[in-house]
């Protein structure tokens, strides 16, 4: 049973909506129904709950979904670049679900060096969910680094699930670093001084990647947004403030002028405790 509590927020009925994956009542925005509250627990993801279909920009590149958590003031970490500790276990479970739906996960070298995130589907439940979607094995893990500077003991090189490791660098990357990395992972050189992201997504599409998950950081997100390569954004808004002129945000880089801003459409909004979970698609 559901109660409509904010009928003013209305979305087109043709939009596809994701499924909440927790076992507690949540508020969420459903296309054409405003914001509703489930009076009964929402079941965990199962084989019948397919991931949301993405409408991508052309057929020549794989669709890219970004998943990021930020504070209310838009910071993804502190000005000290500390490991972000402002979300709940639910956010981590939600990320695990989206990883399970994906074929590959893409991360920037700065994020990898600062946070050293584990890029696996963590929980047995989500591993089983992944298998139910017909996705055997682990995620292809992709690292973008123009400098080819990444320590060989980084957690990136943990390929316990056999999904594969891919490092993407540039033609001008130091040969000795590329040689060292090639002993641990597959290496692609795309672009002369900067990784050509459109070509990367084209090549990933040719490789069979149908759903690419982007986990930041802000510079990589900006580079993808600048090239109009992001199709979907999943943003967790945590009830915290960090501030700081030097604290990174969801999008870094030079930024768009006001007339060049990218517009989004809110497809789904859920509340879990004091956190908000937003899913947007990029308008074109």
ROSE-827543 format. One record per atom (N, C-alpha, C, O): x negated, y, z negated. Coordinates in steps of 0.05 Angstrom, whole numbers, padded with zeros to 5 digits, always signed. Last residue first. Example, Ala and Ser with C-alpha at 12.3 -4.5 7.8 and 13.67 -1.06 7.14 Angstrom:
REM ROSE-827543
-00257-00045-00142-00273-00021-00143-00258+00001-00157-00268+00023-00161-00264-00114-00156-00246-00090-00156-00264-00066-00156-00285-00066-00169
//
This chain:
REM ROSE-827543
-00391+00308+00470-00405+00315+00495-00386+00325+00516-00394+00332+00538-00399+00300+00401-00383+00308+00423-00400+00316+00447-00421+00329+00444-00417+00245+00362-00427+00269+00375-00410+00275+00399-00406+00258+00417-00379+00223+00306-00390+00219+00332-00397+00246+00344-00386+00266+00338-00389+00209+00236-00384+00228+00258-00393+00216+00284-00411+00200+00285-00369+00191+00173-00378+00180+00199-00369+00199+00221-00346+00205+00224-00386+00198+00105-00375+00210+00129-00386+00196+00154-00410+00191+00155-00373+00190+00040-00384+00176+00062-00371+00186+00088-00347+00181+00091-00388+00219-00023-00372+00220+00002-00387+00206+00024-00412+00210+00027-00388+00204-00093-00402+00205-00067-00381+00206-00044-00359+00194-00047-00364+00194-00140-00369+00222-00133-00384+00226-00107-00391+00248-00100-00329+00138-00120-00338+00154-00143-00340+00183-00136-00321+00195-00126-00325+00145-00055-00331+00124-00074-00344+00137-00098-00366+00147-00097-00287+00162+00000-00297+00171-00026-00302+00146-00043-00284+00129-00045-00295+00171+00070-00288+00154+00047-00300+00167+00022-00320+00180+00023-00275+00185+00134-00284+00198+00109-00275+00180+00086-00251+00174+00083-00286+00184+00204-00279+00170+00180-00291+00185+00156-00313+00195+00157-00297+00220+00245-00281+00196+00251-00271+00182+00226-00250+00169+00226-00305+00284+00263-00303+00267+00239-00285+00244+00245-00261+00247+00251-00348+00302+00314-00320+00296+00307-00320+00277+00284-00333+00256+00284-00393+00357+00326-00387+00330+00318-00357+00327+00314-00342+00347+00311-00437+00396+00368-00411+00393+00354-00405+00363+00349-00412+00346+00366-00497+00430+00365-00484+00405+00372-00458+00402+00355-00459+00406+00331-00511+00496+00387-00505+00477+00366-00491+00452+00377-00476+00454+00396-00525+00538+00420-00533+00511+00428-00526+00489+00408-00535+00467+00411-00512+00585+00397-00497+00577+00421-00503+00549+00429-00488+00537+00445-00550+00586+00355-00521+00584+00349-00505+00574+00373-00487+00557+00370-00605+00544+00372-00593+00570+00369-00563+00566+00365-00552+00545+00370-00629+00488+00333-00614+00498+00356-00607+00527+00351-00603+00535+00328-00696+00472+00309-00667+00478+00306-00655+00489+00332-00669+00499+00349-00748+00455+00304-00743+00483+00309-00714+00491+00306-00708+00514+00300-00748+00404+00250-00754+00415+00276-00748+00445+00279-00743+00458+00259-00695+00369+00219-00717+00388+00216-00723+00401+00243-00704+00409+00257-00637+00347+00191-00649+00355+00216-00671+00375+00210-00666+00395+00198-00632+00339+00136-00624+00318+00154-00636+00322+00182-00645+00303+00195-00691+00370+00107-00662+00366+00110-00657+00344+00131-00676+00332+00141-00743+00375+00057-00733+00368+00084-00702+00364+00084-00691+00356+00064-00764+00431+00021-00751+00405+00019-00738+00398+00046-00723+00415+00057-00783+00482+00020-00799+00462+00035-00786+00434+00034-00798+00415+00045-00748+00510-00011-00752+00518+00016-00766+00497+00033-00761+00495+00057-00702+00482-00055-00730+00481-00046-00733+00488-00017-00721+00475+00001-00649+00436-00076-00661+00462-00069-00689+00459-00058-00699+00437-00053-00619+00395-00101-00648+00395-00102-00660+00422-00096-00679+00430-00109-00561+00368-00130-00573+00391-00119-00604+00388-00122-00613+00380-00143-00509+00318-00121-00534+00328-00133-00544+00352-00118-00536+00357-00095-00473+00273-00102-00466+00296-00120-00491+00306-00135-00494+00301-00159-00487+00260-00033-00490+00253-00061-00485+00278-00078-00491+00300-00071-00460+00239+00025-00464+00264+00010-00464+00257-00020-00443+00250-00031-00483+00202+00078-00474+00200+00051-00481+00227+00037-00503+00236+00038-00466+00196+00145-00479+00213+00125-00466+00209+00098-00442+00211+00094-00477+00171+00206-00466+00163+00181-00480+00179+00159-00504+00175+00155-00467+00191+00272-00481+00197+00247-00465+00187+00224-00441+00193+00222-00477+00173+00340-00461+00172+00316-00479+00178+00292-00503+00172+00292-00512+00185+00381-00484+00180+00388-00466+00181+00363-00443+00189+00365-00569+00221+00401-00553+00210+00379-00524+00208+00387-00512+00226+00399-00592+00247+00443-00593+00217+00443-00578+00205+00420-00576+00180+00419-00606+00299+00458-00578+00290+00460-00577+00259+00461-00563+00248+00478-00655+00317+00445-00653+00304+00471-00625+00293+00476-00620+00280+00496-00644+00336+00394-00653+00355+00414-00650+00344+00442-00643+00358+00461-00634+00288+00367-00612+00307+00371-00619+00327+00393-00602+00334+00410-00686+00267+00367-00664+00252+00380-00641+00271+00386-00629+00270+00408-00713+00305+00337-00722+00299+00364-00701+00284+00380-00697+00289+00403-00684+00304+00288-00684+00328+00305-00692+00321+00333-00679+00330+00352-00698+00252+00270-00670+00259+00275-00668+00283+00294-00652+00283+00312-00753+00260+00263-00744+00241+00283-00715+00247+00290-00707+00246+00314-00750+00298+00221-00764+00305+00247-00755+00286+00269-00750+00295+00291-00723+00271+00180-00712+00294+00192-00725+00302+00218-00711+00311+00236-00743+00201+00190-00732+00224+00175-00722+00247+00192-00715+00243+00215-00685+00159+00201-00700+00183+00195-00730+00180+00199-00740+00160+00209-00662+00111+00217-00663+00117+00189-00682+00140+00182-00694+00141+00160-00618+00088+00266-00640+00107+00261-00639+00115+00231-00618+00123+00221-00603+00030+00300-00599+00045+00276-00623+00062+00270-00646+00053+00271-00573+00011+00360-00598+00021+00347-00591+00037+00323-00576+00057+00325-00546-00039+00395-00540-00021+00373-00566-00014+00358-00578-00031+00346-00569-00068+00436-00543-00056+00441-00535-00036+00419-00518-00018+00424-00626-00088+00466-00617-00074+00442-00591-00060+00448-00591-00041+00465-00650-00110+00511-00626-00123+00500-00615-00111+00474-00597-00122+00462-00688-00085+00539-00697-00107+00522-00673-00122+00510-00677-00144+00499-00660-00043+00561-00669-00064+00579-00678-00089+00563-00676-00112+00573-00656-00013+00514-00632-00023+00527-00639-00046+00545-00626-00067+00545-00710+00001+00507-00697-00016+00487-00671-00028+00498-00664-00051+00493-00716+00034+00551-00731+00008+00550-00719-00010+00529-00719-00035+00533-00683+00076+00537-00678+00061+00562-00691+00034+00560-00679+00014+00568-00708+00094+00491-00681+00082+00489-00673+00067+00514-00658+00048+00513-00757+00112+00514-00756+00091+00494-00729+00078+00492-00727+00054+00492-00739+00153+00547-00751+00129+00559-00751+00106+00539-00746+00083+00547-00722+00190+00507-00703+00179+00527-00714+00154+00540-00698+00135+00544-00772+00199+00479-00750+00184+00467-00729+00174+00487-00720+00152+00484-00836+00198+00487-00813+00205+00504-00789+00188+00495-00786+00165+00503-00879+00223+00440-00864+00200+00448-00839+00209+00463-00823+00225+00453-00929+00266+00464-00905+00263+00447-00889+00240+00458-00886+00236+00482-00970+00264+00500-00976+00275+00474-00953+00272+00454-00957+00275+00430-00947+00226+00539-00975+00233+00538-00983+00243+00510-01000+00231+00497-00904+00167+00538-00909+00196+00536-00939+00202+00532-00954+00185+00522-00912+00110+00504-00892+00124+00520-00895+00154+00517-00890+00165+00495-00938+00050+00492-00947+00078+00495-00927+00091+00514-00926+00084+00538-00923+00000+00445-00916+00013+00470-00928+00041+00469-00927+00055+00449-00943-00060+00414-00948-00031+00416-00939-00021+00444-00948-00033+00464-00927-00109+00366-00926-00101+00394-00928-00070+00395-00917-00056+00379-00974-00118+00311-00947-00113+00323-00950-00108+00353-00971-00103+00363-01025-00129+00296-01004-00135+00277-00976-00132+00289-00957-00143+00278-01060-00114+00334-01065-00140+00322-01042-00149+00303-01040-00172+00296-01045-00063+00346-01037-00084+00365-01043-00112+00354-01032-00132+00365-01072-00033+00308-01043-00038+00305-01033-00061+00323-01015-00076+00315-01123-00033+00331-01119-00044+00304-01089-00051+00300-01083-00073+00290-01114-00006+00379-01124-00034+00379-01119-00047+00352-01112-00071+00351-01098+00043+00360-01079+00027+00375-01088-00002+00376-01072-00020+00373-01145+00060+00336-01121+00056+00320-01101+00039+00334-01089+00021+00322-01179+00065+00380-01186+00046+00358-01162+00040+00340-01159+00018+00330-01155+00104+00411-01156+00076+00421-01162+00057+00398-01151+00035+00398-01110+00152+00389-01137+00141+00387-01138+00111+00393-01123+00096+00382-01062+00173+00438-01067+00162+00411-01095+00149+00411-01104+00137+00430-01046+00189+00487-01070+00202+00475-01076+00192+00447-01094+00203+00434-01000+00162+00498-01023+00155+00513-01049+00166+00501-01070+00154+00503-00966+00145+00436-00970+00160+00460-00996+00153+00474-01013+00139+00462-00923+00094+00408-00942+00116+00405-00945+00129+00433-00929+00125+00451-00887+00049+00371-00886+00066+00395-00903+00090+00390-00899+00105+00372-00887-00017+00351-00898+00010+00345-00898+00025+00371-00909+00016+00391-00847-00068+00329-00854-00052+00352-00863-00025+00343-00849-00011+00329-00835-00134+00308-00846-00108+00301-00855-00093+00326-00869-00105+00343-00783-00182+00292-00803-00170+00310-00811-00142+00301-00795-00128+00288-00752-00214+00261-00739-00197+00280-00758-00184+00300-00750-00176+00322-00768-00248+00220-00774-00255+00247-00761-00238+00268-00759-00246+00291-00764-00238+00166-00740-00248+00179-00744-00253+00209-00725-00261+00223-00814-00218+00152-00806-00244+00141-00782-00256+00155-00778-00280+00157-00850-00178+00166-00832-00189+00186-00822-00216+00177-00821-00235+00193-00879-00124+00144-00866-00148+00132-00845-00157+00152-00823-00146+00153-00898-00077+00163-00909-00102+00175-00898-00127+00162-00907-00149+00169-00877-00038+00131-00867-00041+00159-00875-00068+00171-00860-00080+00186-00906-00034+00086-00884-00053+00086-00871-00056+00113-00857-00075+00118-00976-00029+00102-00950-00017+00100-00928-00039+00100-00932-00060+00112-01027-00044+00111-01014-00057+00089-00986-00045+00084-00974-00051+00063-01045-00012+00152-01038-00039+00159-01026-00055+00136-01015-00076+00141-01019+00054+00156-01036+00034+00142-01026+00006+00148-01002+00001+00149-01019+00091+00214-01003+00077+00194-01020+00055+00182-01033+00040+00196-01024+00130+00266-01036+00129+00239-01016+00116+00220-00997+00130+00210-01010+00144+00316-01017+00116+00311-01030+00112+00284-01045+00093+00280-00991+00194+00327-01019+00192+00318-01029+00163+00316-01053+00158+00314-00938+00186+00338-00956+00197+00359-00985+00193+00352-01002+00190+00370-00896+00137+00321-00919+00151+00311-00937+00160+00333-00950+00144+00346-00841+00099+00303-00851+00120+00322-00873+00136+00309-00869+00147+00287-00826+00032+00296-00838+00055+00284-00849+00074+00305-00863+00065+00324-00776-00016+00289-00790+00002+00308-00800+00026+00293-00785+00039+00278-00756-00083+00284-00765-00059+00269-00783-00042+00286-00804-00052+00296-00701-00120+00298-00726-00110+00310-00733-00084+00296-00717-00065+00296-00673-00157+00244-00674-00133+00260-00701-00129+00273-00722-00135+00261-00672-00230+00246-00673-00203+00234-00672-00181+00254-00670-00185+00278-00626-00283+00266-00652-00271+00261-00649-00243+00249-00628-00233+00243-00567-00272+00306-00586-00289+00291-00612-00275+00287-00620-00258+00303-00508-00248+00310-00535-00236+00310-00553-00254+00293-00555-00251+00268-00455-00260+00307-00471-00272+00328-00499-00261+00330-00512-00265+00351-00429-00243+00264-00427-00226+00287-00443-00237+00311-00444-00224+00332-00444-00279+00226-00417-00281+00236-00412-00264+00260-00394-00269+00276-00495-00259+00214-00493-00284+00229-00465-00288+00241-00461-00298+00263-00479-00215+00183-00494-00211+00208-00492-00236+00226-00488-00234+00250-00456-00241+00140-00439-00224+00157-00453-00220+00184-00440-00221+00204-00502-00263+00119-00481-00281+00129-00463-00266+00147-00455-00276+00168-00527-00216+00104-00541-00234+00122-00521-00254+00135-00522-00259+00159-00491-00198+00066-00493-00183+00092-00509-00199+00112-00505-00195+00137-00499-00237+00026-00472-00232+00037-00474-00218+00064-00460-00226+00083-00554-00232+00013-00544-00256+00027-00516-00252+00039-00511-00263+00061-00581-00166+00027-00565-00185+00011-00556-00209+00027-00552-00208+00051-00614-00137+00066-00624-00147+00040-00608-00169+00028-00619-00189+00020-00642-00132+00126-00616-00136+00115-00621-00151+00088-00630-00173+00088-00701-00090+00123-00688-00116+00126-00658-00113+00118-00651-00094+00104-00740-00052+00114-00722-00049+00138-00708-00075+00144-00703-00082+00167-00757-00015+00058-00754-00042+00069-00733-00041+00091-00712-00030+00087-00797+00045+00065-00771+00031+00061-00773+00002+00071-00787-00004+00090-00839+00083+00049-00844+00054+00054-00818+00038+00050-00817+00019+00034-00839+00137+00040-00820+00121+00026-00825+00091+00027-00818+00076+00009-00883+00160+00069-00874+00171+00044-00857+00152+00027-00861+00151+00003-00891+00128+00115-00914+00133+00097-00904+00143+00069-00916+00136+00049-00840+00129+00137-00852+00104+00130-00875+00108+00110-00877+00092+00091-00834+00183+00148-00816+00170+00129-00828+00144+00119-00826+00137+00095-00875+00188+00186-00876+00204+00161-00858+00192+00140-00866+00191+00116-00858+00155+00228-00882+00148+00212-00883+00163+00186-00892+00152+00166-00787+00140+00231-00811+00156+00237-00834+00149+00219-00830+00139+00197-00751+00082+00255-00759+00100+00233-00784+00115+00242-00801+00105+00257-00698+00040+00274-00719+00059+00283-00725+00078+00260-00707+00089+00248-00677-00026+00283-00678-00002+00265-00702+00014+00272-00724+00003+00274-00631-00066+00321-00658-00055+00316-00656-00031+00298-00635-00018+00297-00579-00083+00321-00599-00100+00333-00628-00092+00326-00646-00108+00325-00530-00079+00267-00548-00068+00287-00567-00089+00298-00571-00111+00286-00501-00097+00225-00487-00094+00250-00505-00087+00273-00497-00087+00296-00536-00095+00183-00527-00121+00192-00513-00120+00219-00514-00139+00234-00539-00040+00175-00562-00055+00186-00553-00082+00197-00563-00090+00218-00489-00033+00153-00494-00021+00179-00519-00034+00192-00521-00037+00216-00496-00060+00104-00475-00069+00123-00481-00058+00151-00478-00073+00170-00537-00030+00081-00542-00058+00087-00522-00069+00107-00528-00084+00125-00510+00017+00072-00532+00017+00091-00538-00012+00100-00543-00017+00123-00476-00002+00031-00465+00008+00056-00486+00008+00078-00480+00001+00101-00512-00013-00009-00496-00035+00003-00485-00027+00030-00484-00042+00048-00530+00039-00019-00549+00019-00009-00534-00005+00003-00543-00016+00023-00483+00061-00038-00495+00072-00014-00515+00052-00002-00516+00049+00022-00476+00031-00085-00456+00029-00063-00468+00039-00037-00463+00027-00016-00515+00048-00118-00518+00022-00106-00499+00018-00083-00505+00004-00064-00522+00119-00102-00514+00096-00119-00520+00070-00104-00528+00069-00081-00573+00171-00096-00549+00156-00088-00545+00132-00106-00562+00125-00122-00621+00193-00110-00597+00208-00117-00571+00195-00108-00550+00206-00111-00679+00189-00099-00664+00174-00119-00640+00189-00128-00638+00198-00151-00727+00186-00049-00701+00197-00057-00686+00178-00076-00681+00155-00070-00794+00195-00067-00774+00176-00059-00747+00185-00068-00743+00191-00091-00815+00263-00052-00813+00240-00069-00793+00220-00058-00776+00227-00041-00832+00312-00030-00829+00288-00013-00829+00262-00029-00841+00242-00022-00828+00357-00058-00852+00341-00063-00853+00316-00046-00872+00300-00048-00779+00376-00047-00801+00390-00034-00827+00375-00038-00846+00380-00024-00739+00314-00043-00748+00339-00056-00771+00352-00040-00781+00340-00021-00694+00294+00010-00713+00289-00012-00722+00315-00024-00713+00337-00015-00655+00315+00039-00657+00286+00040-00679+00276+00021-00681+00252+00016-00607+00367+00025-00634+00357+00024-00635+00326+00024-00619+00313+00011-00556+00392+00023-00567+00383+00049-00596+00373+00049-00608+00370+00070-00531+00403-00024-00545+00425-00010-00561+00416+00014-00578+00431+00023-00515+00352-00039-00494+00372-00031-00507+00395-00016-00494+00407+00002-00564+00308-00009-00551+00321-00031-00530+00341-00021-00528+00345+00003-00558+00251+00036-00568+00278+00028-00553+00289+00004-00531+00279-00002-00575+00197+00076-00563+00206+00052-00575+00233+00045-00599+00238+00049-00561+00170+00141-00577+00187+00123-00561+00194+00099-00537+00196+00100-00565+00138+00200-00554+00135+00173-00573+00150+00155-00596+00143+00152-00548+00144+00269-00565+00152+00246-00550+00147+00220-00526+00152+00218-00546+00104+00325-00531+00112+00301-00550+00120+00279-00568+00104+00272-00547+00102+00394-00562+00106+00370-00545+00117+00348-00530+00137+00351-00541+00057+00449-00529+00077+00432-00544+00078+00405-00553+00058+00395-00592+00050+00499-00577+00038+00477-00565+00060+00460-00578+00081+00456-00581+00072+00567-00596+00072+00542-00579+00060+00520-00554+00059+00522-00549+00071+00611-00577+00066+00615-00593+00066+00589-00617+00059+00590-00497+00086+00613-00502+00057+00609-00532+00051+00609-00540+00027+00608-00474+00144+00576-00484+00130+00599-00491+00101+00592-00490+00093+00569-00473+00150+00513-00478+00169+00534-00490+00155+00558-00515+00153+00560-00424+00106+00484-00450+00117+00487-00452+00135+00512-00434+00135+00529-00382+00093+00435-00380+00103+00463-00406+00117+00469-00410+00140+00459-00384+00036+00395-00395+00062+00401-00391+00069+00430-00395+00052+00447-00339+00002+00353-00351+00004+00380-00359+00032+00385-00344+00051+00381-00351-00018+00288-00339+00001+00305-00354+00002+00332-00378+00002+00333-00355-00090+00277-00365-00062+00274-00351-00044+00294-00341-00053+00314-00299-00130+00257-00320-00124+00276-00330-00095+00271-00314-00078+00262-00277-00171+00214-00281-00142+00214-00304-00135+00232-00327-00134+00222-00276-00225+00211-00254-00213+00226-00258-00183+00229-00245-00170+00245-00319-00240+00178-00321-00244+00207-00300-00230+00223-00304-00223+00246-00320-00185+00131-00319-00213+00138-00320-00215+00168-00321-00195+00182-00333-00141+00077-00334-00146+00105-00334-00176+00110-00346-00191+00095-00286-00144+00022-00313-00142+00033-00311-00149+00063-00292-00160+00073-00223-00108+00017-00240-00132+00017-00267-00127+00029-00272-00107+00043-00204-00058-00028-00211-00063+00000-00229-00087+00001-00250-00088-00013-00151-00065-00076-00179-00066-00069-00184-00071-00039-00169-00086-00027-00095-00021-00067-00106-00047-00072-00135-00048-00064-00143-00032-00047-00084+00029-00051-00075+00022-00078-00085-00005-00086-00084-00012-00110-00124+00072-00016-00116+00044-00018-00108+00038-00047-00124+00042-00065-00105+00134+00007-00116+00119-00016-00106+00091-00015-00082+00086-00014-00122+00176+00062-00105+00157+00048-00120+00144+00025-00144+00144+00025-00120+00232+00102-00135+00217+00082-00116+00201+00065-00096+00211+00056-00093+00221+00168-00103+00238+00147-00120+00223+00127-00132+00203+00135-00080+00187+00209-00065+00184+00184-00074+00202+00162-00065+00200+00139-00111+00190+00255-00082+00194+00258-00067+00192+00232-00042+00195+00233-00161+00151+00227-00152+00165+00251-00122+00166+00253-00108+00146+00252-00169+00160+00159-00163+00142+00180-00152+00157+00204-00135+00175+00200-00213+00171+00106-00198+00184+00127-00194+00165+00150-00214+00153+00160-00205+00146+00039-00219+00147+00065-00200+00159+00086-00176+00157+00084-00218+00128-00027-00204+00147-00009-00219+00146+00017-00244+00147+00017-00215+00062-00054-00230+00085-00043-00211+00103-00028-00191+00094-00017-00217+00011-00102-00201+00030-00087-00218+00054-00079-00234+00064-00094-00269-00038-00091-00255-00019-00108-00238+00000-00091-00244+00004-00068-00304-00068-00063-00282-00082-00075-00266-00064-00093-00250-00073-00110-00328-00044+00002-00330-00049-00027-00305-00062-00037-00287-00068-00022-00328-00029+00054-00339-00055+00048-00342-00060+00018-00356-00078+00010-00282-00003+00104-00296-00001+00078-00305-00028+00069-00291-00048+00074-00290-00002+00173-00278-00016+00151-00294-00012+00126-00318-00016+00126-00281+00051+00222-00296+00030+00208-00281+00020+00184-00260+00031+00176-00239+00062+00278-00246+00069+00250-00260+00045+00237-00253+00022+00242-00231+00094+00340-00236+00070+00325-00247+00076+00298-00263+00095+00295-00180+00137+00364-00206+00133+00353-00208+00107+00338-00189+00098+00325-00129+00148+00380-00144+00130+00396-00171+00123+00385-00185+00105+00395-00106+00187+00349-00100+00159+00342-00117+00140+00358-00119+00116+00350-00146+00242+00326-00133+00228+00348-00129+00198+00341-00147+00185+00330-00133+00264+00258-00152+00257+00279-00136+00242+00301-00115+00230+00295-00121+00312+00208-00111+00293+00227-00131+00289+00249-00143+00308+00259-00111+00338+00149-00134+00328+00164-00125+00306+00182-00121+00283+00174-00063+00346+00123-00073+00367+00140-00097+00359+00157-00102+00371+00178-00048+00307+00087-00039+00304+00115-00050+00325+00133-00046+00323+00158-00073+00278+00039-00081+00303+00052-00073+00302+00081-00090+00297+00098-00049+00233+00020-00054+00254+00001-00064+00280+00013-00064+00301+00000-00008+00178+00028-00020+00200+00042-00024+00223+00023-00005+00232+00010-00021+00115+00002-00008+00141-00003-00023+00162+00013-00047+00164+00011-00010+00046+00015-00025+00069+00017-00009+00094+00012+00015+00094+00017-00017-00024+00000+00000+00000+00000-00018+00025+00000-00038+00025-00014
//
